Amino acid sequence: MDAEKTGRQLVKYTFYKLDTAAFLRLPETRQRDAKLDFIATVRGFNRRMLLRSYCLVGLRRDVDFLLWTVAEEVEAFQQLETAIRNSALGPYLTVSRSFLAGTKRSLYDISLPEDGQHDPGEERIRIEPGDSRYLFVYPFIKTRAWYALSHEERQEMITEHIRIGRRYPEIRLNTTYSYGIDDQEFVVAFEGDNLHDFVDLVNDLRFSAASMYTQVDTPMHVAIAMSLPEVMDALGGATVGEVVEEDSAERGDWVPVAAVDELPQDAALCVPYGRQQVALFRTNGHVYALNNRCPHARGPLCEGTLRPTDDGPAVLCPWHEALFSLETGKTLSGPSPRDAETFQVRVEDGMVYIARSAQEKQQHE
């Protein structure tokens, strides 16, 4: 069954190492041109995938930067890598490590008995990267003995694992699955703003019963969120940050995100917009756009149910049933502490364009 029907996504973590000795011997003009070509090449895939860039310069000797990409089909990853190899920077880059994975529902009950609330990171079939400063990424393999345990025994240990994680609410988990498509079984990616919180979390998890069934959980990577120009400047050599225009989506400007034909009536479509995902809804003869992350627990609104209300069409979050107006983003009912972010929408020549609302754009500036 294809991703469009299941809502599941493919996720790729690609780590690059620059041949610094060779690159820094180039004239500054060639260094600058190579970096600019790389930025333009990667940005050319913004409509094909969600893409985040991170820097590891000075944090590991074997990798310099990371591209975290999320797409609907694996061919997009291959085409991006081919384009990067053909860029002016490509001959000086080596893929030192890469992890391929996909999203799926957890096999376990991921609520805690005392509160009944889900840990959204474990049940996500659509990856929704946040705006945290740091990303912690590593491959993960369970021992064969783990799979020989009964479901009840494994569930008990998973519940303990979740309870420990709840002690660190600022650390957010993204679990993806690699069974049969890469060497590891899972790729674990945590997001957070405090390295010490993550150290303490991992330390506590070492004392959990489930840790006895860990076969592999290295290499571990700490990556710092940066824009592509910032990553390029961190590599050394000629700087480009001051001459590269900010990406149009990052500025909040109008960007074509989908063909109207891709969005059936009374349906939703998740599209990338800069560093975030936006849920498009087509109903009542209009197209609406909301930030795909529910403000309550980051539930994927594109998987929600459309509902008619006195305030016009609305969407019901699939996780905890917060109800949001498609037109204003206002929380109509449910547990959300904030309204959903809305985007401006226009349709021209069969294409859907979106832009950040004037208020949100001002807040991002």
Residue pairs with C-beta under 8 A, 6 or more apart in sequence:
3 9
3 10
3 72
3 73
4 72
6 125
7 125
7 126
7 300
7 302
7 303
8 102
8 103
8 104
8 125
8 126
9 70
9 71
9 72
9 102
9 103
9 125
9 126
9 127
10 70
10 71
10 72
10 73
10 74
10 77
10 100
10 101
10 102
10 103
11 68
11 69
11 70
11 100
11 101
11 102
11 103
11 127
11 176
11 187
12 67
12 68
12 69
12 70
12 71
12 77
12 98
12 99
12 100
12 101
13 66
13 67
13 68
13 98
13 99
13 137
13 187
13 189
14 66
14 67
14 69
14 77
14 81
14 95
14 98
15 56
15 63
15 65
15 66
15 95
15 96
15 97
15 98
15 221
16 63
16 64
16 65
16 66
16 67
16 93
16 94
16 95
16 96
17 62
17 63
17 64
17 93
17 94
17 95
17 96
18 64
18 92
18 93
18 235
19 92
19 93
19 94
20 235
20 236
22 92
23 31
23 34
23 89
23 92
23 235
23 237
24 31
24 236
24 237
26 34
26 237
28 237
28 238
29 238
30 88
31 237
31 238
32 238
32 239
32 240
32 243
33 88
34 87
34 88
34 89
34 92
35 89
35 232
35 235
35 237
35 238
35 240
36 240
36 243
36 244
37 87
37 88
37 89
38 84
38 87
38 88
38 89
38 90
38 228
38 232
39 228
39 229
39 232
39 240
39 244
41 83
41 84
41 86
41 87
42 51
42 53
42 67
42 80
42 83
42 84
42 228
43 228
43 247
44 83
45 51
45 76
45 79
45 80
45 83
46 247
46 249
46 255
46 272
46 274
47 256
47 257
47 271
47 272
48 71
48 76
48 79
48 80
48 272
49 69
49 70
49 71
49 76
49 77
49 80
49 272
50 69
50 70
50 71
50 127
50 129
50 272
50 275
50 276
50 277
51 67
51 68
51 69
51 70
51 272
51 275
52 67
52 68
52 69
52 129
52 135
52 225
52 275
53 65
53 66
53 67
53 68
53 225
53 226
53 227
53 228
53 231
54 65
54 66
54 67
54 68
54 135
54 223
54 224
54 225
54 226
54 231
55 64
55 65
55 66
55 223
55 224
55 226
55 230
55 231
55 234
56 63
56 64
56 65
56 66
56 221
56 222
56 223
56 224
57 64
57 65
57 234
57 235
59 221
59 222
59 223
59 224
60 219
60 221
60 222
62 96
62 97
63 96
63 97
63 221
64 234
64 235
65 223
65 231
65 234
65 235
66 135
66 137
66 221
66 223
67 80
68 129
68 135
68 137
68 189
69 76
69 77
69 80
70 127
70 129
70 272
71 77
74 100
77 100
81 95
84 90
84 93
85 93
97 219
99 137
99 139
99 178
99 182
99 184
99 187
100 178
100 181
100 182
101 176
101 177
101 178
101 181
101 182
101 184
101 186
101 187
102 176
102 177
102 178
102 181
103 124
103 125
103 126
103 127
103 176
103 177
104 125
104 177
105 123
105 125
106 122
106 123
106 175
107 151
108 122
108 154
108 155
108 158
109 155
109 159
110 118
110 119
110 122
110 123
110 158
110 162
111 117
111 118
111 119
112 159
112 162
112 163
112 166
113 159
117 297
117 320
118 297
118 319
118 320
119 162
119 165
119 166
119 173
120 297
120 298
120 299
120 319
121 172
121 173
121 174
121 175
122 162
122 173
122 175
124 174
124 175
124 300
125 300
125 303
126 270
126 277
126 292
126 300
126 302
126 303
127 174
127 176
128 277
128 292
128 293
128 298
128 300
129 174
129 191
129 275
129 276
130 172
130 191
130 293
130 298
131 225
131 275
132 172
132 191
132 192
132 193
132 225
133 192
133 193
133 224
133 225
134 191
134 192
134 193
134 195
134 198
134 222
134 223
134 224
134 225
135 189
135 190
135 191
135 221
135 222
135 223
135 225
136 189
136 190
136 191
136 192
136 198
136 220
136 221
136 222
136 223
137 187
137 188
137 189
137 190
137 220
137 221
137 223
138 187
138 188
138 217
138 218
138 219
138 220
138 221
139 178
139 183
139 184
139 186
139 187
139 188
139 216
139 217
139 218
139 219
140 184
140 185
140 186
140 187
140 188
140 214
140 216
140 217
141 184
141 185
141 186
141 214
141 215
141 216
141 217
142 185
142 213
142 214
142 215
143 213
143 214
143 215
145 213
146 154
146 213
149 213
156 209
157 208
157 209
157 210
157 213
158 210
160 208
160 209
160 210
161 205
161 208
161 210
164 201
164 204
164 205
164 208
165 171
165 173
165 201
165 205
167 201
167 204
168 192
168 197
168 198
168 200
168 201
170 192
170 193
170 194
170 197
171 190
171 191
171 192
171 197
171 198
171 201
172 190
172 191
172 192
172 298
173 188
173 189
173 190
174 188
174 189
174 190
174 191
175 186
175 187
175 188
175 189
176 186
176 187
176 189
177 185
177 186
178 184
178 185
178 186
178 187
179 185
184 216
188 217
190 198
190 201
192 198
195 222
205 211
226 234
227 246
227 247
227 250
228 244
229 240
229 241
229 244
230 241
232 240
232 241
233 239
233 240
233 241
247 274
248 254
248 255
249 255
249 273
249 274
249 275
250 274
250 275
251 361
252 355
252 356
252 360
252 361
252 364
253 355
254 344
254 346
254 353
254 354
254 355
255 273
255 274
255 353
255 354
255 355
256 351
256 352
256 353
257 271
257 272
257 273
257 278
257 280
257 352
257 353
257 354
258 269
258 271
258 280
258 351
258 352
259 350
259 351
259 352
260 282
260 287
260 347
260 350
260 351
260 352
261 350
262 269
263 269
263 280
263 282
263 287
263 352
264 282
265 282
265 283
266 282
266 283
266 306
267 281
267 282
268 279
268 280
268 281
268 282
268 301
268 302
268 303
268 304
268 306
268 315
269 279
269 280
269 302
270 277
270 278
270 279
270 280
270 292
270 300
270 302
271 277
271 278
271 280
271 354
272 278
273 343
273 354
276 291
276 292
276 293
277 291
277 292
277 293
277 302
278 289
278 290
278 291
278 292
278 343
278 354
279 289
279 290
279 291
279 292
279 300
279 301
279 302
279 304
279 315
280 287
280 288
280 289
280 302
280 345
280 352
280 354
281 287
281 288
281 289
281 290
281 306
281 313
281 315
281 326
282 288
283 306
283 313
283 326
284 312
284 313
286 345
287 345
287 347
287 352
288 313
288 326
288 327
288 342
288 345
289 342
289 343
289 344
289 345
289 354
290 301
290 315
290 324
290 326
290 329
290 340
290 341
290 342
290 343
291 301
291 340
291 341
291 342
291 343
292 300
292 301
292 302
293 299
293 300
293 301
294 300
294 301
294 317
294 319
294 320
294 322
294 324
294 336
294 340
295 322
295 331
295 336
295 337
295 338
295 339
295 340
295 341
296 317
296 319
296 320
296 322
296 334
296 335
296 336
296 337
297 319
297 320
299 317
299 318
299 319
299 320
299 322
300 318
301 315
301 317
301 324
301 340
303 318
304 315
304 316
304 317
304 318
305 315
305 316
305 318
306 313
306 314
306 315
306 316
307 313
307 314
307 315
307 316
307 323
308 314
309 323
309 325
309 332
311 325
311 327
311 328
311 330
311 332
312 325
312 326
312 327
313 325
313 326
313 327
314 323
314 324
314 325
314 326
314 332
315 323
315 324
315 326
316 322
316 323
316 334
317 323
317 324
317 334
317 336
320 334
320 335
321 333
321 334
321 335
322 331
322 333
322 334
322 335
322 336
323 331
323 332
323 333
323 334
324 330
324 331
324 332
324 336
324 339
324 340
325 332
327 342
328 339
328 342
329 339
329 340
329 341
329 342
330 339
331 338
331 339
331 340
341 357
341 360
342 357
343 354
343 355
343 356
343 357
344 354
344 355
344 356
344 357
345 352
345 353
345 354
346 352
346 353
347 353
355 361
356 364
